[in-house]
Amino acid sequence: MNNEYTAIIKQDGEWWIGWIEEVPGVNCQEKTREDLVESLRVTLREALDLNREEARFAAGDRYAEERIAV
């Protein structure tokens, strides 16, 4: 599945800062725009993996998964 997310990016002095609009807590700061985009990509991937693991753990051993598109 190829998901797309919206990165809000801006330069603040000498730093580039950004966050993912749809996922609270995914934010980064880097010296270059390119490094920022890569950091956001890595951080988003890690956050989604962690959320997935936590959701499955909370569900226990008997659950079903259902894909939902919006």
N, CA and C of each residue as an Amber inpcrd file, in Angstrom:
protein
   210
   0.8490000  -1.1670000   0.0000000   0.0000000   0.0000000   0.0000000
   0.9000000   1.2360000   0.0000000   0.6250000   2.1590000  -0.8840000
   1.4090000   3.3790000  -0.9780000   0.5980000   4.5370000  -0.3970000
   0.9550000   4.9450000   0.8110000   0.2550000   6.0430000   1.4650000
   1.0110000   7.3340000   1.2520000   0.3020000   8.4070000   1.1480000
   0.9210000   9.7180000   1.0390000   0.4880000  10.5610000   2.2280000
   1.4180000  11.3500000   2.7220000   1.1760000  12.2360000   3.8540000
   1.6470000  13.6330000   3.4730000   1.2020000  14.6190000   4.2160000
   1.5490000  16.0040000   3.9340000   2.5830000  16.4990000   4.9180000
   3.7450000  16.8890000   4.3920000   4.7900000  17.4750000   5.2310000
   4.6690000  18.9960000   5.1650000   4.5930000  19.6120000   6.3200000
   4.6270000  21.0660000   6.4220000   6.0940000  21.4220000   6.6730000
   6.6640000  22.2270000   5.7950000   8.0970000  22.5210000   5.8510000
   8.3140000  24.0180000   5.7840000   9.2220000  24.5080000   6.6410000
   9.5690000  25.9260000   6.5730000  10.9770000  26.1440000   7.1050000
  11.5810000  27.2190000   6.6340000  12.8970000  27.5860000   7.1260000
  12.7180000  28.5630000   8.2670000  13.4440000  28.3220000   9.3570000
  13.3840000  29.1700000  10.5440000  14.8180000  29.5440000  10.9030000
  15.2470000  30.6960000  10.4500000  16.6390000  31.0770000  10.6330000
  17.5230000  30.1680000   9.8070000  18.5130000  29.5680000  10.4460000
  19.4170000  28.6650000   9.7380000  18.8930000  27.2340000   9.6780000
  17.7890000  26.9650000  10.3280000  17.2600000  25.6060000  10.4050000
  16.0460000  25.4310000   9.5110000  15.8480000  24.2110000   9.0640000
  14.6220000  23.7980000   8.4000000  13.8340000  22.9750000   9.4090000
  12.5680000  23.2960000   9.5750000  11.7040000  22.5550000  10.4930000
  10.5050000  22.0230000   9.7240000   9.9590000  20.9200000  10.2030000
   8.8100000  20.3610000   9.5190000   8.0940000  19.3370000  10.3720000
   6.8810000  19.0450000   9.9570000   6.0710000  18.0470000  10.6500000
   5.1060000  17.4370000   9.6520000   4.5790000  16.2890000  10.0240000
   3.5990000  15.5940000   9.1900000   2.2130000  15.9830000   9.6820000
   1.4690000  16.5750000   8.7930000   0.1590000  17.1330000   9.1250000
  -0.7960000  16.0960000   9.7220000  -0.7900000  14.8920000   9.1780000
  -1.7770000  13.8810000   9.5690000  -1.3780000  13.0360000  10.7730000
  -0.1340000  13.1260000  11.2250000   0.3190000  12.2490000  12.3040000
   0.9580000  13.0810000  13.4140000   0.2380000  13.3060000  14.5040000
   0.7930000  14.0950000  15.6090000   2.0930000  13.4930000  16.1220000
   3.0340000  14.3430000  16.4610000   4.2820000  13.8990000  17.0490000
   5.4000000  13.6420000  16.0590000   5.0940000  13.6490000  14.7720000
   6.1400000  13.4520000  13.7700000   6.6170000  14.8270000  13.3290000
   7.7320000  15.2510000  13.9120000   8.3170000  16.5360000  13.5710000
   9.8250000  16.4400000  13.6560000  10.5160000  17.2450000  12.8520000
  11.9670000  17.1750000  12.7710000  12.5470000  18.5590000  12.5220000
  13.8460000  18.6450000  12.7220000  14.5950000  19.8680000  12.4760000
  15.9500000  19.4760000  11.8980000  16.3490000  20.1020000  10.8080000
  17.6250000  19.7860000  10.1580000  18.2340000  21.0560000   9.5680000
  19.4840000  20.9630000   9.1940000  20.2050000  22.0970000   8.6170000
  19.8620000  22.3330000   7.1490000  19.4410000  21.2840000   6.4240000
  19.0750000  21.4520000   5.0130000  17.6720000  20.9120000   4.7770000
  17.0480000  21.4140000   3.7220000  15.7040000  20.9610000   3.3650000
  15.7270000  19.4650000   3.0210000  16.7330000  19.0500000   2.2760000
  16.8390000  17.6490000   1.8630000  16.9730000  16.7300000   3.0780000
  17.8110000  17.1270000   4.0360000  17.9580000  16.3200000   5.2530000
  16.6560000  16.2880000   6.0400000  15.9360000  17.4030000   6.0530000
  14.6580000  17.4550000   6.7670000  13.6570000  16.4850000   6.1590000
  13.5400000  16.4980000   4.8520000  12.5770000  15.6050000   4.1900000
  12.9120000  14.1490000   4.4920000  14.1880000  13.8000000   4.4480000
  14.5850000  12.4210000   4.7580000  14.3020000  12.0750000   6.2250000
  14.5930000  13.0030000   7.1380000  14.3100000  12.7670000   8.5610000
  12.8170000  12.5950000   8.8050000  12.0010000  13.3990000   8.1360000
  10.5460000  13.2490000   8.2750000  10.0980000  11.8900000   7.7640000
  10.6500000  11.4550000   6.6500000  10.2920000  10.1520000   6.0710000
  10.6400000   9.0200000   7.0430000  11.8400000   9.0500000   7.5930000
  12.2810000   8.0090000   8.5320000  11.4380000   8.0470000   9.8070000
  11.2230000   9.2350000  10.3500000  10.4580000   9.3800000  11.5900000
   9.0130000   8.9420000  11.4000000   8.4170000   9.2820000  10.2690000
   7.0480000   8.8540000   9.9730000   6.9720000   7.3370000   9.9000000
   7.9100000   6.7250000   9.1950000   7.9210000   5.2620000   9.0850000
   8.0230000   4.6180000  10.4630000   8.9100000   5.1380000  11.3110000
   9.0720000   4.5970000  12.6620000   7.8050000   4.7810000  13.4930000
   7.1720000   5.9460000  13.3880000   5.9470000   6.2040000  14.1480000
   4.8240000   5.2710000  13.7120000   4.6730000   5.0670000  12.4190000
   3.6230000   4.1690000  11.9250000   3.8740000   2.7330000  12.3700000
   5.1330000   2.2950000  12.3110000   5.4570000   0.9400000  12.7680000
   5.1570000   0.7800000  14.2560000   5.5390000   1.7620000  15.0550000
   5.2880000   1.7050000  16.4980000   3.7890000   1.7040000  16.7870000
   3.0310000   2.5520000  16.1110000   1.5780000   2.5880000  16.3130000
   0.9480000   1.2580000  15.9500000   1.4310000   0.6560000  14.8620000
   0.9020000  -0.6460000  14.4240000   1.1780000  -1.7200000  15.4810000
   2.4070000  -1.7510000  15.9830000   2.7690000  -2.7280000  17.0130000
   1.9300000  -2.5360000  18.2730000   1.7570000  -1.2890000  18.7020000
   0.9770000  -1.0120000  19.9080000  -0.4840000  -1.4030000  19.7270000
  -1.0400000  -1.1450000  18.5500000  -2.4430000  -1.4980000  18.2940000
  -2.6410000  -3.0090000  18.3230000  -1.7200000  -3.7350000  17.7140000
  -1.8290000  -5.1980000  17.7040000  -1.6460000  -5.7820000  19.1000000
  -0.7350000  -5.2220000  19.8670000  -0.5320000  -5.6800000  21.2400000
  -1.7920000  -5.4340000  22.0750000  -2.3950000  -4.2500000  21.9190000
  -3.5940000  -3.9090000  22.6820000  -4.7810000  -4.7980000  22.3040000
  -4.8080000  -5.2770000  21.0680000  -5.9240000  -6.1070000  20.6080000
  -5.8760000  -7.5170000  21.1840000  -4.7290000  -7.9490000  21.6200000
  -4.6310000  -9.3080000  22.1460000  -4.4430000 -10.3160000  21.0300000
  -4.9400000 -11.5420000  21.2730000  -4.6590000 -12.6130000  20.3260000
  -5.7880000 -12.9320000  19.3530000  -6.9500000 -12.3580000  19.5380000
  -8.0630000 -12.6540000  18.6360000  -8.6150000 -11.3590000  18.0830000
  -8.1990000 -11.0410000  16.8720000  -8.6720000  -9.8170000  16.2240000
  -8.6440000  -9.9930000  14.7110000  -9.3220000  -9.1160000  14.0310000
  -9.3140000  -9.0910000  12.5750000  -8.7870000  -7.7320000  12.1210000
  -8.1720000  -7.7320000  10.9760000  -7.7190000  -6.4830000  10.3810000
  -8.5830000  -6.1660000   9.1720000  -8.9330000  -4.9140000   9.0110000
  -9.7730000  -4.4650000   7.9090000  -9.1490000  -3.2090000   7.3080000
  -8.8860000  -3.2360000   6.0180000  -8.3570000  -2.0460000   5.3340000
  -9.4800000  -1.0410000   5.1360000  -9.2030000   0.1960000   5.4400000
 -10.2040000   1.2580000   5.2960000  -9.5730000   2.4110000   4.5260000
 -10.2280000   2.8280000   3.4770000  -9.7450000   3.9600000   2.6900000
 -10.6570000   5.1610000   2.9230000 -10.0760000   6.3160000   2.9450000
 -10.8750000   7.5380000   3.1120000 -10.5990000   8.4920000   1.9670000
